[in-house]
Amino acid sequence: MIGRLACAVAPLLALLLAPLAAGTAGAEEVTRFPASEHERTVLTIRAAADADAMAPLIRDYQQLYPDVTVIYHEYVTADLFGEVAAACAAGRAARDYPADVVISSSVDHLIKLANDGCARAHRSFETARQPDWAAWRDEVFGFTTEPAVIAYRPDLVPPEDLPHSRVALVDLLRRKPEAYAGRIGSYDITLSGIGYLFAAYDARAAATYGRLVEAFGRADLRVRCCTGDLIADLEAGRIAIGYNLLGSYVYRAMRRGARIGLVVPRDYTLVLSRAVLVPVTARAVGDAFAFVDYLLSARGQKVSREEAFFFDRTGPLPAGVEGPPSLATAGILRPITVGPVLLAVQDRAKRARFLAEWRQSIGAEAPRGGPRREEP
Amino acid sequence: MILRGSSLFARLVAVLALVLAVGAGLLLAAAWASARLAADEAYDRLLVGAALQIAETIASDGREISVDPPFSAFETLGLSPRDRIFYKVVDPADGLLTGDADLAVPVDRARLAAGPVLLDAEHRGQAVRAVVAGRYVPDAAKAGFAAVVVAQTREARSGLARALTVKASLMVLAMSALALGAVAVAVRAALRPLRAIEGVLAARGPNELQPLGLAAPREIHLLVASIDHFMGRLSGHVAVMKRFIADAAHQIRTPLTALSAQLDLLSRETDEGRRRDQLARIRARTAELGHLTNQLLNHAMVIHRARSVAFDPVDVAGLARRTLIEAVQQQPGDRAVDVGYEGPEEAVTIPGDAIALREALSNLIHNAYRHGARRRLTVRVGRERGRVLLAVEDDGPGIPSGEWARVREPFRAAAGGGVGSGLGLSIAAEVAAAHGGEMRFETHSDRGFSVILSLPDGAEA
């Protein structure tokens, strides 16, 4: 839990701990969920998702399958992708690398894995219910609904300043440059997989992106590696507004009692669907697909909405969240579709060009020598 | 006993079903091939579109070539929803700009100027459809074509081809089934006249020998005609037999009645002298009866042979001489009749039935001997325009020309003829007719009366 603790405390501390974090990079954190009855199988989940978020889902799954022990390995996205891709390339030689279920918020990684033939196909009643944009090839299934939101400190942002759209945000930064200079935070998209994914889709979704990034550059945008750091900065009052934060993590902080507000933008809402696949090298294949079916089932979705990720596609927004009545409100939903389009995000020429332009607009120097850290 | 062959219906339907099956097979193969082409054509457009969209973004600032594959290109490819996508972009010097380094699709720059090149290839063990699109980069370090290679697995294509083929197959199969049903109905309808014939024949009694009188299609008209012809012959035959039996019964009954009466008389007669006379009369009657019976049997035999025996070459000259000699030997020598033969010594051969001919001739000679000839009886053999003439001539009174037609019929002998005299001429007439010839009579004031059998010599058969 070292990485996550570091994120949760302070960036200063994070900097101090950086060598340590770098030293443990790639060494994932393991949580064991033992079977309550006689153990029949061990299901190994390798995931880039917060173990605290996933725990309610895993425990509920074990209510249905009490004879399954779940071993949960938590990674940062890039490490997970590297390991699974290497295991897939090694094929049979990687038999001693147990991975029955792979979960990642960097859906583009999973799409790339499936495109390279590293995933098993699965058809069931549950998979058949999924909308086209939430699944690909019966191999990669999106199972969460996590909007990109604007988080803010209610005491630092007066109600009349509260931006409900990107245009309003750009306008606010133009109207009150002094008030918010250095008080806006977002991802360092050169480090954060989700930050890059959201930014790429912002650029694709609207012409406002260029103006937004320029405004951020003028307002001296504070960039962080991960959602946890940004939430910590908000709580500490170092920033007043965080842009494009992962809604599920922000809402978890709100539930925890943090003094944070959350706005779902009304112009358009990017919605990430964290995805799951079963690799070709999986051993407990049947249980793996049973877990996938559970995640997609009404029961799993209910637990996800209430205890893990808090949002769903069609229901009302959670209590205390400002925004449209629901994510599905006509025209504003911009789902990051689980499909081959994400291969464009994976393209390295595109990425290099996009990051260069972003750096130039933000006014950031060349990539910092700090630890390369990504969102779990 | 009729051998039971396989059913005509089954054979026809089997052959047509085979033809239909082969046709359907060929159609299905054609449908599959064209469905594959159609599917390729449809999805090739998406592939080319995506490659061109990527190629569009290739740019050069004079030092470096850059590319920025657009989302839209991948969205276009995503229209075939399940297919994997592999791509790479290489600069004019074949340096990889982006994409999958291991995508081993050959780039033939000579052909790129003409437009995107489509080809089938294999990548990581999967069959893929690939397109290579070029974009000319003039201001790079090395000017030339940068190339975009986009490859896609064939799932959507196969799926579409399969769906199209299945639809076409259903139609072909439905058509085939329909055609087979129509064939079965048509064949059954075509064979119905045969069934009608069978029904008519089966419903007939043994004596109903009239023609079938069925309207028959051209193909089996010959069969119906043959049956009708056969029926006609059978019916004629049966009529002759009936008449013969009736006549014969009548002819035999009369002398038998007379014989019976004479025997009654004889049994009551006491006078020895008259008993002897009556015995003599009974003997004579019995002899006549035997002669009559012989002739009846001969007549039946001749009629039977005429309709059933195949002809062999017969030397009628030799036959005439032998028959004459036999006949003369059988006659009682109570009259001085000059018997003679006139004709060639060498063989005169015609196709015929020797036994029937001898019987005919023998009857004519007996008739002449018994009823005609006073002093002279001559058998003549001659030729006349493709015919052979056998004539029996005598110097008797002959038959009046008014009776010539009547005496050819059995039991209608010339007036005054006794018992047993009624069949000879009719037998001869029958034999002549059976040989395709005729019997005629001639009267010459100087030579007398002659009965002539005129028979074809078979030379022009």
HADDOCK unambig.tbl for C-alpha pairs under 7 A between the chains (distance, minus, plus):
assign (segid A and resid 115 and name CA) (segid B and resid 84 and name CA) 5.17 0.50 0.50
assign (segid A and resid 115 and name CA) (segid B and resid 85 and name CA) 6.68 0.50 0.50
assign (segid A and resid 136 and name CA) (segid B and resid 82 and name CA) 6.83 0.50 0.50
assign (segid A and resid 137 and name CA) (segid B and resid 82 and name CA) 4.97 0.50 0.50
assign (segid A and resid 340 and name CA) (segid B and resid 74 and name CA) 6.31 0.50 0.50
assign (segid A and resid 340 and name CA) (segid B and resid 78 and name CA) 5.78 0.50 0.50
assign (segid A and resid 341 and name CA) (segid B and resid 71 and name CA) 6.14 0.50 0.50
assign (segid A and resid 341 and name CA) (segid B and resid 74 and name CA) 4.79 0.50 0.50
assign (segid A and resid 341 and name CA) (segid B and resid 75 and name CA) 5.35 0.50 0.50
assign (segid A and resid 341 and name CA) (segid B and resid 78 and name CA) 6.69 0.50 0.50
assign (segid A and resid 344 and name CA) (segid B and resid 69 and name CA) 6.52 0.50 0.50
assign (segid A and resid 344 and name CA) (segid B and resid 70 and name CA) 6.72 0.50 0.50
assign (segid A and resid 344 and name CA) (segid B and resid 71 and name CA) 5.62 0.50 0.50
assign (segid A and resid 344 and name CA) (segid B and resid 74 and name CA) 6.48 0.50 0.50
assign (segid A and resid 347 and name CA) (segid B and resid 98 and name CA) 6.84 0.50 0.50
assign (segid A and resid 347 and name CA) (segid B and resid 99 and name CA) 6.57 0.50 0.50
assign (segid A and resid 348 and name CA) (segid B and resid 98 and name CA) 6.23 0.50 0.50
assign (segid A and resid 349 and name CA) (segid B and resid 67 and name CA) 6.38 0.50 0.50
assign (segid A and resid 349 and name CA) (segid B and resid 68 and name CA) 6.17 0.50 0.50
assign (segid A and resid 349 and name CA) (segid B and resid 97 and name CA) 7.00 0.50 0.50
assign (segid A and resid 349 and name CA) (segid B and resid 98 and name CA) 5.62 0.50 0.50
assign (segid A and resid 350 and name CA) (segid B and resid 68 and name CA) 4.81 0.50 0.50
assign (segid A and resid 350 and name CA) (segid B and resid 69 and name CA) 6.38 0.50 0.50
